[in-house]
C-alpha cells in the first residue's frame, strides 16, 4: 500500500502552527517519528510543538537532546494543543492511546492528520495517511521527507533510524523489505549512527533492570503444548528492584526464543493496578491485533497490546485463555 502524500502538501504550505502527538508510553517509533516530523516541518519555517500524554522513557532521552518532546500537564498545557492550526498524530489511530492529549484534541478545531502503520483504527476525524504493510511509522516520515524533497538533519536521521530499527527487531522481522534497507542506507548517509543508536538502546541497562528481567524470566510459563509462552510482572517487582516500566521494553520477545512457541504475551501490573498486556505471534494464523482489539487495544498482526483493568491474576487468565483458544483452533 503506497500513501498518496499529495493532499498533505497544501496543508503544510497554508499553515504555520503545528502540534505533533503520539500514543501513551511512547516507544522509539513514536518518539523517533515525532522528532523526524518536527525537524521536517521546522526546515520549512513552521512553528512546531511535540506534546504527549506520557513522559519520554529515560532510555529514549538520547533521541531528543534538545528536550523538544513535552508532556501535557508538565512542560505543556492544553492551551498549547488548542493553539495549533494542524495536529499531527503519529504511530497510533486510537483515542484510547492518545489519552489526555486526545481529550484536548476533541475540543480543537485544528486540522487533524494521522500518519500510522497500525491496523487498528478509530475515527479521529482526521486525514489518514496509513500504510499497514509498512514496517514502522518512522519509515513513513522518511518517505514524506522524500516526497517533499527535504534532506533530514542528522538528529532526525538518528531518530528515524531508531524508529525503524526497533519496530523491526533490528531488521529481523518479516515486515523488513529491500525498501526498508534502502531507507536505512539513506538515513546513514544523512548522519544516522547505528553503533551509537544500538549502544544507547541496548547497552545502557541498569542493575535494577537486570534484576527485574531475572525475576520475570524465572516465572515464564509454557501452555498449549508448548505453543504459548507468557510472563508476568507484578507492581511489587518494580518497587523491590527499583526498575521502571521502560525496563520491560521487548521483554515479551524472550518468550519467542523458546523452541516450539508460536505465541506469547507479557502482563505487566502498573501502579494504578491496571495491567498492560503485550501480545506477540510468530505464525500467520495467530492475529494478535484482533486479540488485542477484544480488550480495547490494537496493533499489528504479529505484535499488539491492550490495557486490562486488573487484577493481575485475572488479566493473565483472560489473555492466556484467548491466546490458547486461538492457537488450538489453528490445529483444526
HELIX and SHEET records of a PDB file:
HELIX    1   1 UNK A    6  UNK A   14  1                                   9    
HELIX    2   2 UNK A   28  UNK A   43  1                                  16    
HELIX    3   3 UNK A   58  UNK A   64  5                                   7    
HELIX    4   4 UNK A   78  UNK A   82  1                                   5    
HELIX    5   5 UNK A   95  UNK A  105  1                                  11    
HELIX    6   6 UNK A  137  UNK A  148  1                                  12    
HELIX    7   7 UNK A  154  UNK A  167  1                                  14    
HELIX    8   8 UNK A  178  UNK A  189  1                                  12    
HELIX    9   9 UNK A  194  UNK A  202  1                                   9    
HELIX   10  10 UNK A  207  UNK A  218  1                                  12    
HELIX   11  11 UNK A  235  UNK A  241  1                                   7    
HELIX   12  12 UNK A  245  UNK A  248  5                                   4    
HELIX   13  13 UNK A  251  UNK A  257  5                                   7    
HELIX   14  14 UNK A  288  UNK A  293  1                                   6    
HELIX   15  15 UNK A  312  UNK A  331  1                                  20    
SHEET    1   A 6 UNK A  69  UNK A  71  0                                        
SHEET    2   A 6 UNK A  47  UNK A  52  1                                        
SHEET    3   A 6 UNK A  17  UNK A  21  1                                        
SHEET    4   A 6 UNK A  86  UNK A  90  1                                        
SHEET    5   A 6 UNK A 111  UNK A 116  1                                        
SHEET    6   A 6 UNK A 127  UNK A 130  1                                        
SHEET    1   B 6 UNK A 221  UNK A 223  0                                        
SHEET    2   B 6 UNK A 228  UNK A 233 -1                                        
SHEET    3   B 6 UNK A 263  UNK A 269  1                                        
SHEET    4   B 6 UNK A 275  UNK A 281 -1                                        
SHEET    5   B 6 UNK A 303  UNK A 308 -1                                        
SHEET    6   B 6 UNK A 298  UNK A 299 -1                                        
END                                                                             
